[in-house]
Amino acid sequence: MLSSPACSPFRLPPTRGGARRRSATAAAGTITMRDRSKNRKPTQRGRYLSTEAIQAVQSLKRAALRGGSAASAAAAVEPKLRRLLKADMVAVFRELAAQGEALLALQVFEEIRKEHWYKPRLLWYVDLVTVLASKGLRSEVDKACSYLKREQLEPDTEGFNLLLKALLDAGFTQLALDCFRLMKLWDSDPDRVTYATLIKGLESLGKMELCAGIRLEAENDYGSLDFLDEVETKEACGSSS
């Protein structure tokens, strides 16, 4: 009686090559679903833009190209903006600022200020002033700072330090000093970084008389200016890391 093929002692075991071919064939027949979330663009703080926010950003930019002004662009998509959730509206503003769309960012920020849920945050002003100043839009920076002066904010020394740097980097000396006074008015105590930012910025702009006044205030607060070298060293180490 002949043995069945499965039990035949002469049947060779399957080769590894055959196993690899079968696994490759199976893999080729596998359908992989692409994660669409990887296409979504994150905002500065790592939060992902919703579909509605992405559409609003695109609509604003298209409307600006067609209409030729940020004001007309914002007016064209205002109904869509007002339908956005709070988080999405803020995300649209911050995304436009991050993309360098200064005038559009200003228009959206002004719409945000009209919302019933609006509660001012200094970092929003930092985003706005930074992009406006980087484009040399002096009158718009003045407008943003005038809004800031009317707000009531919690103490935020770190936020003010960022704001001062943005203004001084763009050469807006008087606005920087105004914000420094405002900082103290709102009980955001200047720290070593504050004074180092002001002194370094004013010196680079050749405002030596103003710089001398800030140096005197720093000495009154800290007794000496030895910390300036320490702050510069930390900044250098941070930029190189």
C-alpha atoms as a printed R data frame, in Angstrom:
    type eleno elety resid chain resno       x       y      z
1   ATOM     1    CA   MET     A     1   0.000   0.000  0.000
2   ATOM     2    CA   LEU     A     2   1.393   3.392 -1.026
3   ATOM     3    CA   SER     A     3   1.686   6.133  1.569
4   ATOM     4    CA   SER     A     4  -0.241   9.346  1.029
5   ATOM     5    CA   PRO     A     5   1.854  12.302 -0.192
6   ATOM     6    CA   ALA     A     6   1.498  14.037  3.167
7   ATOM     7    CA   CYS     A     7   2.956  11.041  5.004
8   ATOM     8    CA   SER     A     8   5.490   9.966  2.375
9   ATOM     9    CA   PRO     A     9   9.013   9.617  3.775
10  ATOM    10    CA   PHE     A    10  10.322  10.879  0.434
11  ATOM    11    CA   ARG     A    11   8.412  14.209  0.603
12  ATOM    12    CA   LEU     A    12  10.813  17.119  1.144
13  ATOM    13    CA   PRO     A    13   9.908  19.811  3.673
14  ATOM    14    CA   PRO     A    14   9.071  23.227  2.204
15  ATOM    15    CA   THR     A    15  12.096  25.423  1.556
16  ATOM    16    CA   ARG     A    16  12.616  28.724  3.292
17  ATOM    17    CA   GLY     A    17  12.559  30.448 -0.064
18  ATOM    18    CA   GLY     A    18   9.057  29.174 -0.654
19  ATOM    19    CA   ALA     A    19   7.964  30.457  2.749
20  ATOM    20    CA   ARG     A    20   9.443  33.832  1.974
21  ATOM    21    CA   ARG     A    21   7.667  33.911 -1.392
22  ATOM    22    CA   ARG     A    22   4.335  33.089  0.249
23  ATOM    23    CA   SER     A    23   4.811  35.768  2.944
24  ATOM    24    CA   ALA     A    24   5.806  38.328  0.296
25  ATOM    25    CA   THR     A    25   2.706  37.434 -1.731
26  ATOM    26    CA   ALA     A    26   0.532  37.819  1.347
27  ATOM    27    CA   ALA     A    27   2.126  41.169  2.157
28  ATOM    28    CA   ALA     A    28   1.606  42.342 -1.408
29  ATOM    29    CA   GLY     A    29  -2.067  41.571 -1.067
30  ATOM    30    CA   THR     A    30  -2.389  43.497  2.185
31  ATOM    31    CA   ILE     A    31  -4.064  46.896  1.911
32  ATOM    32    CA   THR     A    32  -2.563  49.499  4.221
33  ATOM    33    CA   MET     A    33  -4.783  52.387  5.264
34  ATOM    34    CA   ARG     A    34  -2.957  55.699  5.401
35  ATOM    35    CA   ASP     A    35  -3.381  57.715  8.554
36  ATOM    36    CA   ARG     A    36  -4.962  60.938  7.337
37  ATOM    37    CA   SER     A    37  -4.161  62.666 10.597
38  ATOM    38    CA   LYS     A    38  -0.516  62.812  9.494
39  ATOM    39    CA   ASN     A    39  -1.563  65.297  6.805
40  ATOM    40    CA   ARG     A    40  -2.969  67.729  9.326
41  ATOM    41    CA   LYS     A    41  -0.697  70.641 10.031
42  ATOM    42    CA   PRO     A    42   0.141  71.353 13.667
43  ATOM    43    CA   THR     A    43   0.024  74.821 15.131
44  ATOM    44    CA   GLN     A    44   2.871  76.328 17.101
45  ATOM    45    CA   ARG     A    45   1.923  74.620 20.345
46  ATOM    46    CA   GLY     A    46   1.577  71.179 18.790
47  ATOM    47    CA   ARG     A    47  -2.223  71.317 18.531
48  ATOM    48    CA   TYR     A    48  -3.637  70.043 15.238
49  ATOM    49    CA   LEU     A    49  -5.775  72.260 13.032
50  ATOM    50    CA   SER     A    50  -9.278  70.992 12.504
51  ATOM    51    CA   THR     A    51 -10.718  70.678  9.006
52  ATOM    52    CA   GLU     A    52 -12.814  73.797  9.619
53  ATOM    53    CA   ALA     A    53  -9.765  75.788 10.732
54  ATOM    54    CA   ILE     A    54  -7.737  74.683  7.700
55  ATOM    55    CA   GLN     A    55 -10.589  75.690  5.381
56  ATOM    56    CA   ALA     A    56 -10.868  79.075  7.090
57  ATOM    57    CA   VAL     A    57  -7.133  79.747  6.673
58  ATOM    58    CA   GLN     A    58  -7.292  78.802  3.002
59  ATOM    59    CA   SER     A    59 -10.445  80.867  2.418
60  ATOM    60    CA   LEU     A    60  -8.913  83.949  4.000
61  ATOM    61    CA   LYS     A    61  -5.761  83.686  1.910
62  ATOM    62    CA   ARG     A    62  -7.752  83.158 -1.308
63  ATOM    63    CA   ALA     A    63 -10.043  86.081 -0.514
64  ATOM    64    CA   ALA     A    64  -7.040  88.324  0.165
65  ATOM    65    CA   LEU     A    65  -5.555  87.415 -3.202
66  ATOM    66    CA   ARG     A    66  -8.831  88.175 -4.967
67  ATOM    67    CA   GLY     A    67  -9.806  91.294 -3.051
68  ATOM    68    CA   GLY     A    68  -6.372  92.786 -2.593
69  ATOM    69    CA   SER     A    69  -6.778  93.686  1.098
70  ATOM    70    CA   ALA     A    70  -6.906  91.852  4.394
71  ATOM    71    CA   ALA     A    71  -9.996  93.824  5.471
72  ATOM    72    CA   SER     A    72 -12.017  92.718  2.450
73  ATOM    73    CA   ALA     A    73 -10.775  89.166  2.903
74  ATOM    74    CA   ALA     A    74 -11.891  89.069  6.527
75  ATOM    75    CA   ALA     A    75 -15.267  90.594  5.629
76  ATOM    76    CA   ALA     A    76 -15.768  87.959  2.935
77  ATOM    77    CA   VAL     A    77 -15.252  85.053  5.312
78  ATOM    78    CA   GLU     A    78 -16.527  86.660  8.519
79  ATOM    79    CA   PRO     A    79 -19.628  84.424  8.672
80  ATOM    80    CA   LYS     A    80 -17.422  81.338  8.428
81  ATOM    81    CA   LEU     A    81 -15.084  82.694 11.100
82  ATOM    82    CA   ARG     A    82 -17.943  83.350 13.500
83  ATOM    83    CA   ARG     A    83 -19.156  79.760 13.118
84  ATOM    84    CA   LEU     A    84 -15.825  78.409 14.301
85  ATOM    85    CA   LEU     A    85 -15.357  77.093 17.801
86  ATOM    86    CA   LYS     A    86 -13.216  79.172 20.128
87  ATOM    87    CA   ALA     A    87 -10.209  76.848 19.840
88  ATOM    88    CA   ASP     A    88 -10.451  76.791 16.037
89  ATOM    89    CA   MET     A    89 -10.744  80.563 15.753
90  ATOM    90    CA   VAL     A    90  -7.656  81.048 17.901
91  ATOM    91    CA   ALA     A    91  -5.855  78.339 15.908
92  ATOM    92    CA   VAL     A    92  -6.657  80.172 12.650
93  ATOM    93    CA   PHE     A    93  -5.212  83.396 14.071
94  ATOM    94    CA   ARG     A    94  -2.023  81.726 15.317
95  ATOM    95    CA   GLU     A    95  -1.562  79.780 12.083
96  ATOM    96    CA   LEU     A    96  -1.845  82.936  9.986
97  ATOM    97    CA   ALA     A    97   0.676  84.646 12.262
98  ATOM    98    CA   ALA     A    98   3.033  81.672 11.970
99  ATOM    99    CA   GLN     A    99   2.751  81.787  8.169
100 ATOM   100    CA   GLY     A   100   3.653  85.484  8.124
101 ATOM   101    CA   GLU     A   101   0.161  86.607  7.050
102 ATOM   102    CA   ALA     A   102   0.384  89.698  9.237
103 ATOM   103    CA   LEU     A   103  -2.650  91.684  8.092
104 ATOM   104    CA   LEU     A   104  -4.901  88.644  7.975
105 ATOM   105    CA   ALA     A   105  -3.785  87.670 11.462
106 ATOM   106    CA   LEU     A   106  -4.663  91.180 12.673
107 ATOM   107    CA   GLN     A   107  -8.112  90.993 11.102
108 ATOM   108    CA   VAL     A   108  -8.843  87.624 12.698
109 ATOM   109    CA   PHE     A   109  -7.526  88.849 16.050
110 ATOM   110    CA   GLU     A   110  -9.895  91.802 15.901
111 ATOM   111    CA   GLU     A   111 -12.773  89.388 15.272
112 ATOM   112    CA   ILE     A   112 -11.651  87.318 18.264
113 ATOM   113    CA   ARG     A   113 -11.773  90.417 20.479
114 ATOM   114    CA   LYS     A   114 -15.467  90.820 19.594
115 ATOM   115    CA   GLU     A   115 -16.396  87.327 20.760
116 ATOM   116    CA   HIS     A   116 -18.301  86.881 24.033
117 ATOM   117    CA   TRP     A   117 -15.767  84.297 25.219
118 ATOM   118    CA   TYR     A   118 -12.765  86.540 24.600
119 ATOM   119    CA   LYS     A   119 -10.317  86.698 27.461
120 ATOM   120    CA   PRO     A   120  -7.009  88.390 26.609
121 ATOM   121    CA   ARG     A   121  -3.803  86.422 26.648
122 ATOM   122    CA   LEU     A   122  -0.432  88.096 26.399
123 ATOM   123    CA   LEU     A   123   1.008  85.367 24.182
124 ATOM   124    CA   TRP     A   124  -1.603  86.169 21.523
125 ATOM   125    CA   TYR     A   125  -0.288  89.724 21.522
126 ATOM   126    CA   VAL     A   126   3.250  88.389 21.278
127 ATOM   127    CA   ASP     A   127   2.270  86.394 18.173
128 ATOM   128    CA   LEU     A   128   0.523  89.389 16.635
129 ATOM   129    CA   VAL     A   129   3.164  92.024 17.389
130 ATOM   130    CA   THR     A   130   5.967  89.702 16.288
131 ATOM   131    CA   VAL     A   131   4.504  89.113 12.825
132 ATOM   132    CA   LEU     A   132   3.431  92.754 12.350
133 ATOM   133    CA   ALA     A   133   6.809  94.073 13.464
134 ATOM   134    CA   SER     A   134   8.668  91.597 11.253
135 ATOM   135    CA   LYS     A   135   6.838  93.084  8.256
136 ATOM   136    CA   GLY     A   136   7.616  96.656  9.312
137 ATOM   137    CA   LEU     A   137   3.930  97.542  9.741
138 ATOM   138    CA   ARG     A   138   4.371 100.413 12.182
139 ATOM   139    CA   SER     A   139   0.787 101.688 12.268
140 ATOM   140    CA   GLU     A   140  -0.560  98.158 12.762
141 ATOM   141    CA   VAL     A   141   1.923  97.526 15.579
142 ATOM   142    CA   ASP     A   142   0.738 100.792 17.168
143 ATOM   143    CA   LYS     A   143  -2.835  99.561 16.872
144 ATOM   144    CA   ALA     A   144  -2.042  96.194 18.462
145 ATOM   145    CA   CYS     A   145  -0.216  97.902 21.334
146 ATOM   146    CA   SER     A   146  -3.133 100.283 21.833
147 ATOM   147    CA   TYR     A   147  -5.393  97.247 22.242
148 ATOM   148    CA   LEU     A   148  -2.941  95.792 24.739
149 ATOM   149    CA   LYS     A   149  -2.931  98.941 26.859
150 ATOM   150    CA   ARG     A   150  -6.710  98.647 27.283
151 ATOM   151    CA   GLU     A   151  -6.606  95.057 28.499
152 ATOM   152    CA   GLN     A   152  -6.453  93.709 32.020
153 ATOM   153    CA   LEU     A   153  -3.977  90.842 32.085
154 ATOM   154    CA   GLU     A   154  -2.537  88.551 34.697
155 ATOM   155    CA   PRO     A   155   1.157  89.051 35.544
156 ATOM   156    CA   ASP     A   156   3.312  87.360 32.899
157 ATOM   157    CA   THR     A   157   6.969  88.351 32.982
158 ATOM   158    CA   GLU     A   158   8.032  85.742 30.451
159 ATOM   159    CA   GLY     A   159   5.383  86.880 27.971
160 ATOM   160    CA   PHE     A   160   6.450  90.516 28.332
161 ATOM   161    CA   ASN     A   161  10.077  89.526 27.780
162 ATOM   162    CA   LEU     A   162   9.095  87.978 24.436
163 ATOM   163    CA   LEU     A   163   7.083  91.066 23.535
164 ATOM   164    CA   LEU     A   164   9.957  93.424 24.375
165 ATOM   165    CA   LYS     A   165  12.359  91.393 22.260
166 ATOM   166    CA   ALA     A   166   9.988  91.401 19.270
167 ATOM   167    CA   LEU     A   167   9.604  95.189 19.450
168 ATOM   168    CA   LEU     A   168  13.310  95.906 19.899
169 ATOM   169    CA   ASP     A   169  14.328  93.483 17.159
170 ATOM   170    CA   ALA     A   170  12.114  95.512 14.802
171 ATOM   171    CA   GLY     A   171  13.494  98.836 16.082
172 ATOM   172    CA   PHE     A   172  10.310  99.999 17.855
173 ATOM   173    CA   THR     A   173  12.102 101.628 20.779
174 ATOM   174    CA   GLN     A   174   9.352 103.776 22.257
175 ATOM   175    CA   LEU     A   175   6.756 101.028 22.053
176 ATOM   176    CA   ALA     A   176   9.155  98.682 23.834
177 ATOM   177    CA   LEU     A   177   9.613 101.181 26.655
178 ATOM   178    CA   ASP     A   178   5.839 101.748 26.833
179 ATOM   179    CA   CYS     A   179   5.326  97.999 27.198
180 ATOM   180    CA   PHE     A   180   8.043  97.895 29.869
181 ATOM   181    CA   ARG     A   181   6.122 100.498 31.898
182 ATOM   182    CA   LEU     A   182   2.903  98.597 31.278
183 ATOM   183    CA   MET     A   183   4.597  95.421 32.470
184 ATOM   184    CA   LYS     A   184   5.405  97.017 35.806
185 ATOM   185    CA   LEU     A   185   1.934  98.530 36.057
186 ATOM   186    CA   TRP     A   186   0.418  95.047 35.786
187 ATOM   187    CA   ASP     A   187   2.690  93.641 38.490
188 ATOM   188    CA   SER     A   188   4.785  91.612 36.050
189 ATOM   189    CA   ASP     A   189   8.048  92.143 37.883
190 ATOM   190    CA   PRO     A   190  11.020  92.624 35.517
191 ATOM   191    CA   ASP     A   191  13.600  89.872 35.896
192 ATOM   192    CA   ARG     A   192  17.192  89.567 34.740
193 ATOM   193    CA   VAL     A   193  16.098  88.529 31.245
194 ATOM   194    CA   THR     A   194  13.891  91.634 31.023
195 ATOM   195    CA   TYR     A   195  16.765  93.986 31.764
196 ATOM   196    CA   ALA     A   196  19.233  92.075 29.605
197 ATOM   197    CA   THR     A   197  16.763  92.210 26.672
198 ATOM   198    CA   LEU     A   198  16.225  95.952 27.075
199 ATOM   199    CA   ILE     A   199  19.879  96.855 27.593
200 ATOM   200    CA   LYS     A   200  21.121  94.712 24.724
201 ATOM   201    CA   GLY     A   201  18.328  95.891 22.403
202 ATOM   202    CA   LEU     A   202  18.772  99.589 23.172
203 ATOM   203    CA   GLU     A   203  22.536  99.386 22.798
204 ATOM   204    CA   SER     A   204  22.198  97.696 19.409
205 ATOM   205    CA   LEU     A   205  19.906 100.536 18.294
206 ATOM   206    CA   GLY     A   206  22.338 103.179 19.516
207 ATOM   207    CA   LYS     A   207  19.927 104.480 22.187
208 ATOM   208    CA   MET     A   208  22.633 104.920 24.797
209 ATOM   209    CA   GLU     A   209  20.834 107.549 26.887
210 ATOM   210    CA   LEU     A   210  17.735 105.378 27.203
211 ATOM   211    CA   CYS     A   211  19.945 102.402 27.895
212 ATOM   212    CA   ALA     A   212  21.632 104.248 30.762
213 ATOM   213    CA   GLY     A   213  18.256 104.771 32.416
214 ATOM   214    CA   ILE     A   214  17.420 101.073 32.156
215 ATOM   215    CA   ARG     A   215  20.837 100.155 33.521
216 ATOM   216    CA   LEU     A   216  20.181 102.368 36.544
217 ATOM   217    CA   GLU     A   217  16.835 100.631 37.171
218 ATOM   218    CA   ALA     A   218  18.506  97.237 36.874
219 ATOM   219    CA   GLU     A   219  21.172  98.243 39.401
220 ATOM   220    CA   ASN     A   220  18.477  99.449 41.799
221 ATOM   221    CA   ASP     A   221  16.704  96.074 41.531
222 ATOM   222    CA   TYR     A   222  19.722  93.751 41.535
223 ATOM   223    CA   GLY     A   223  22.575  95.750 43.014
224 ATOM   224    CA   SER     A   224  24.903  95.198 40.050
225 ATOM   225    CA   LEU     A   225  24.860  94.272 36.387
226 ATOM   226    CA   ASP     A   226  26.984  91.153 36.734
227 ATOM   227    CA   PHE     A   227  23.978  89.078 35.683
228 ATOM   228    CA   LEU     A   228  24.141  90.468 32.137
229 ATOM   229    CA   ASP     A   229  27.043  88.220 31.199
230 ATOM   230    CA   GLU     A   230  25.264  85.279 32.823
231 ATOM   231    CA   VAL     A   231  22.091  85.850 30.777
232 ATOM   232    CA   GLU     A   232  24.082  86.220 27.540
233 ATOM   233    CA   THR     A   233  25.936  82.976 28.279
234 ATOM   234    CA   LYS     A   234  22.679  81.117 28.855
235 ATOM   235    CA   GLU     A   235  21.246  82.508 25.612
236 ATOM   236    CA   ALA     A   236  24.340  81.424 23.695
237 ATOM   237    CA   CYS     A   237  24.171  77.928 25.165
238 ATOM   238    CA   GLY     A   238  20.470  77.700 24.386
239 ATOM   239    CA   SER     A   239  20.919  78.723 20.754
240 ATOM   240    CA   SER     A   240  23.757  76.250 20.209
241 ATOM   241    CA   SER     A   241  21.905  73.278 21.699
